Amino acid sequence: MAEVLSLTVTGMKCGGCENNLKTKLEALDGVSSVMASFKEKTVELAFEPEKIDEDEIIDAIIDAGFNVE
């Protein structure tokens, strides 16, 4: 069953940043949906915990050049 994860993400400056991060996270095995907002500094996603864990998701966000608070 999918779980929902909400994170505060800084470093997104525009809609392009949102789209880049969304594309990167949606490519991860186990992530089913992503909503990102640079204005709200948030990322919310649904994921399958048996396929991917929160640490792997956070690492992917950091690898994309953003910070998780």
Protein Blocks (a to p, Z undefined) as FASTA:
>chain_A
ZZddddddehiabfklmmmmmmmmmmpghiabdcddfklopacddddfklocfklmmmmm
mmnopacZZ
